[in-house]
């Protein structure tokens, strides 16, 4: 008889974008229940040990966290498997470092270093906008926050700029054609482009056409689109490729210089 939820995660079942080596052990850290889903997060232990290289092993991660040195979205976290997800701000006050978890153009999580000013806010996608008890309007965001009495123009799929210090909404961006967005799921995960067209399909998934800065057009579901800027101006800084996915040949050229001659 099964008793309760699973407490373990095998190495081979861990999400690919954690980039764990296949032979580095049997188990992987199973993320705690939290604001982000297991397959769409990065546990704090992997962030500190595997990405930032601040610790050599799990024991060191525990001692770093138990000294209350790491903050996620302005709150101290001591759980080493706490799920840090897309757009979360990680702050280490002792070294005055700030990072934002964001996807690179290949759809893998990258720990992107940001300035102190940028670390004061994060972008949240609106999952639901509804009325609660006593007719109080509220919105629920992608990271499980409930914001009461939002701007009445904020609707589902819009993005709000959330101030981490005050816990209030600073600004919002509509889910409209012409705005800059990042794809957060599916085959085009991590790509950044401008929304060109929205298609409604009754009884199926609504589709969005996106065009990136290199002129490539691709399509994805509405649920995968996260608006990150008004017009073509992003509200957050992006990793170095700026969300433009290179073809295999372009990658080869960047890595080895001139392309190989044909026929050789």
C-alpha positions as CSV (number, residue, x, y, z in Angstrom):
1,X,0.0,0.0,0.0
2,X,1.3,3.4,-0.9
3,X,1.5,5.9,1.9
4,X,1.5,9.5,0.9
5,X,3.5,11.3,-1.8
6,X,6.8,10.2,-3.2
7,X,9.9,11.4,-1.3
8,X,12.6,10.4,-3.7
9,X,13.6,11.2,-7.3
10,X,15.8,9.0,-9.4
11,X,18.6,10.7,-11.3
12,X,17.3,9.5,-14.7
13,X,13.8,10.9,-14.0
14,X,15.1,14.3,-13.1
15,X,14.3,17.1,-15.6
16,X,16.8,17.3,-18.4
17,X,17.4,21.1,-17.9
18,X,18.9,20.4,-14.5
19,X,21.8,19.0,-16.5
20,X,22.8,16.4,-13.9
21,X,25.3,13.8,-15.1
22,X,23.8,10.4,-15.6
23,X,26.5,8.5,-13.6
24,X,26.8,11.0,-10.7
25,X,24.7,8.9,-8.3
26,X,21.4,7.1,-8.1
27,X,19.2,9.9,-6.8
28,X,18.6,13.6,-7.5
29,X,17.2,16.2,-5.1
30,X,13.4,16.0,-5.1
31,X,12.0,19.6,-5.0
32,X,9.8,20.4,-2.0
33,X,6.2,21.4,-2.6
34,X,6.2,25.1,-3.4
35,X,5.3,27.8,-5.8
36,X,6.7,26.1,-8.9
37,X,6.2,22.6,-10.3
38,X,8.8,19.9,-10.0
39,X,9.6,19.9,-13.7
40,X,9.7,23.7,-14.0
41,X,12.0,24.5,-11.1
42,X,15.6,24.3,-9.9
43,X,16.1,23.2,-6.3
44,X,18.3,25.5,-4.2
45,X,20.9,22.8,-3.7
46,X,21.5,22.6,-7.5
47,X,21.6,26.4,-7.8
48,X,24.3,26.8,-5.1
49,X,26.3,23.7,-5.7
50,X,26.1,23.0,-9.4
51,X,25.5,26.4,-10.9
52,X,27.0,29.0,-8.7
53,X,29.7,26.6,-7.3
54,X,29.4,28.1,-3.8
55,X,29.4,24.6,-2.2
56,X,31.2,21.3,-3.0
57,X,28.5,19.0,-1.5
58,X,25.1,18.9,0.1
59,X,26.5,19.3,3.6
60,X,28.0,22.7,2.7
61,X,24.7,23.8,1.0
62,X,22.9,23.0,4.3
63,X,25.3,25.1,6.3
64,X,25.1,28.0,3.9
65,X,21.3,28.0,4.1
66,X,21.1,27.4,7.9
67,X,23.3,30.5,8.3
68,X,20.4,32.4,6.6
69,X,22.6,33.7,3.8
70,X,20.3,33.1,0.9
71,X,17.1,35.0,0.1
72,X,14.6,34.1,-2.6
73,X,12.3,36.9,-3.6
74,X,13.4,38.9,-0.5
75,X,12.6,36.1,2.0
76,X,15.3,33.9,3.7
77,X,15.0,30.2,2.6
78,X,16.6,27.4,4.6
79,X,15.1,24.4,2.7
80,X,17.8,23.0,0.4
81,X,15.3,21.5,-2.0
82,X,13.1,24.7,-2.2
83,X,11.9,25.0,-5.8
84,X,13.2,28.2,-7.3
85,X,11.5,28.9,-10.6
86,X,11.2,31.2,-13.6
87,X,11.6,34.9,-12.8
88,X,12.6,34.3,-9.1
89,X,15.2,36.6,-7.7
90,X,18.0,35.0,-5.6
91,X,19.9,37.4,-3.3
92,X,23.0,36.8,-1.3
93,X,23.2,39.9,0.9
94,X,26.7,39.0,2.3
95,X,28.4,39.2,-1.1
96,X,25.8,41.8,-2.4
97,X,25.0,39.5,-5.4
98,X,21.6,39.3,-7.1
99,X,20.5,36.6,-9.7
100,X,17.4,36.0,-11.6
101,X,16.4,32.5,-12.8
102,X,15.5,32.7,-16.4
103,X,15.6,30.4,-19.5
104,X,18.4,30.6,-22.0
105,X,17.6,30.2,-25.8
106,X,17.8,26.4,-25.5
107,X,15.2,26.2,-22.8
108,X,17.6,25.5,-19.9
109,X,17.6,27.5,-16.6
110,X,20.4,30.0,-16.4
111,X,21.3,31.9,-13.3
112,X,21.5,35.4,-14.7
113,X,23.3,38.1,-12.7
114,X,21.4,41.3,-12.2
115,X,21.8,44.7,-10.6
116,X,20.5,45.7,-7.2
117,X,17.8,48.0,-8.8
118,X,16.5,45.1,-11.0
119,X,16.5,42.7,-8.1
120,X,13.8,44.8,-6.4
121,X,11.0,43.5,-8.7
122,X,10.0,40.5,-10.6
123,X,7.5,39.8,-13.4
124,X,4.6,37.5,-12.7
125,X,2.1,36.1,-15.3
126,X,-1.5,36.3,-14.3
127,X,-3.0,32.8,-14.3
128,X,-6.5,33.8,-13.0
129,X,-8.4,37.0,-12.4
130,X,-11.6,36.6,-10.3
131,X,-13.7,37.8,-7.5
132,X,-13.3,36.2,-4.0
133,X,-15.3,36.4,-0.8
134,X,-17.2,39.6,-0.3
135,X,-16.7,40.5,-4.0
136,X,-13.0,41.3,-3.6
137,X,-11.3,41.2,-7.0
138,X,-7.9,39.3,-7.0
139,X,-5.4,37.8,-9.4
140,X,-3.4,34.7,-9.0
141,X,0.1,34.7,-10.5
142,X,2.3,31.9,-12.0
143,X,4.3,31.7,-8.7
144,X,1.3,31.2,-6.5
145,X,0.8,34.7,-5.3
146,X,-2.6,36.3,-4.7
147,X,-2.8,40.0,-5.3
148,X,-6.0,41.7,-4.0
149,X,-7.5,44.7,-5.6
150,X,-5.4,44.8,-8.8
151,X,-5.8,47.3,-11.6
152,X,-9.2,46.5,-13.2
153,X,-7.5,46.4,-16.6
154,X,-5.4,43.4,-15.6
155,X,-6.7,40.2,-17.2
156,X,-5.6,36.6,-17.6
157,X,-2.2,36.1,-19.4
158,X,-1.1,39.6,-18.8
159,X,2.1,40.2,-16.9
160,X,2.4,42.3,-13.7
161,X,5.6,43.9,-12.3
162,X,5.6,42.9,-8.7
163,X,7.6,44.9,-6.2
164,X,9.3,42.5,-3.8
165,X,9.8,45.0,-1.0
166,X,6.3,46.4,-0.7
167,X,4.5,43.3,-2.0
168,X,2.5,45.5,-4.4
169,X,1.9,45.7,-8.1
170,X,4.1,48.4,-9.7
171,X,3.0,48.1,-13.3
172,X,1.5,45.7,-15.8
173,X,1.8,44.7,-19.5
174,X,-1.1,43.5,-21.5
175,X,-1.0,40.3,-23.5
176,X,-1.2,42.1,-26.8
177,X,0.1,41.8,-30.3
178,X,3.4,43.8,-30.7
179,X,4.6,43.1,-27.1
180,X,7.8,41.3,-26.3
181,X,7.4,37.8,-24.8
182,X,9.4,34.8,-23.7
183,X,8.3,31.2,-24.3
184,X,8.3,29.2,-21.1
185,X,7.3,25.7,-22.2
186,X,7.2,23.4,-25.2
187,X,9.7,23.0,-28.0
188,X,10.5,26.7,-28.3
189,X,11.2,27.1,-24.6
190,X,13.5,30.1,-23.8
191,X,13.0,31.9,-27.1
192,X,12.2,35.6,-27.1
193,X,10.2,37.4,-29.7
194,X,7.3,39.8,-30.5
195,X,3.7,38.5,-30.5
196,X,2.6,38.7,-34.1
197,X,-0.8,37.0,-34.1
198,X,-3.2,35.3,-31.7
199,X,-5.4,32.5,-32.9
200,X,-8.5,31.1,-31.1
201,X,-9.3,27.4,-31.6
202,X,-12.6,26.3,-30.0
203,X,-12.3,23.0,-28.2
204,X,-8.5,23.1,-28.6
205,X,-5.5,25.1,-27.6
206,X,-5.2,28.8,-28.5
207,X,-2.1,29.4,-30.5
208,X,0.2,32.4,-30.6
209,X,2.6,33.3,-33.5
210,X,5.8,34.8,-32.3
211,X,8.6,36.5,-34.4
212,X,12.1,36.8,-32.9
213,X,14.7,39.5,-33.6
214,X,16.4,37.4,-36.3
215,X,13.1,37.3,-38.2
216,X,12.2,33.6,-37.5
217,X,8.5,33.0,-36.9
218,X,7.3,30.2,-34.6
219,X,4.0,29.1,-33.0
220,X,3.3,28.0,-29.4
221,X,0.4,27.7,-27.0
222,X,-1.0,30.7,-25.1
223,X,-0.1,28.9,-21.8
224,X,3.5,28.9,-22.8
225,X,3.8,32.7,-23.6
226,X,5.1,35.0,-20.9
227,X,5.0,38.7,-21.8
228,X,8.2,40.4,-20.7
229,X,8.1,43.9,-22.2
230,X,6.1,46.7,-23.8
231,X,6.7,47.0,-27.5
232,X,10.3,45.6,-28.1
233,X,11.7,47.0,-24.8
234,X,12.1,44.3,-22.2
235,X,11.4,45.1,-18.5
236,X,14.2,42.7,-17.4
237,X,17.7,42.1,-18.6
238,X,18.1,39.0,-20.7
239,X,21.0,36.4,-20.9
240,X,23.7,36.9,-23.5
241,X,22.0,35.3,-26.5
242,X,18.9,37.5,-25.9
243,X,16.6,34.6,-26.5
244,X,17.5,34.1,-30.2
245,X,18.0,30.4,-30.9
246,X,20.8,29.8,-33.4
247,X,20.6,27.0,-36.0
248,X,23.2,24.1,-35.8
249,X,25.2,25.7,-38.6
250,X,25.2,29.1,-36.9
251,X,26.4,27.5,-33.7
252,X,29.1,25.6,-35.5
253,X,30.3,28.9,-37.1
254,X,30.4,30.7,-33.8
255,X,32.3,27.9,-32.2
256,X,34.8,27.1,-34.9
257,X,35.0,30.3,-36.9
258,X,34.6,30.0,-40.6
259,X,32.2,27.3,-41.8
260,X,33.7,24.1,-43.1
261,X,34.1,23.9,-46.8
262,X,31.5,21.8,-48.6
263,X,32.8,18.6,-50.0
264,X,35.5,18.2,-47.4
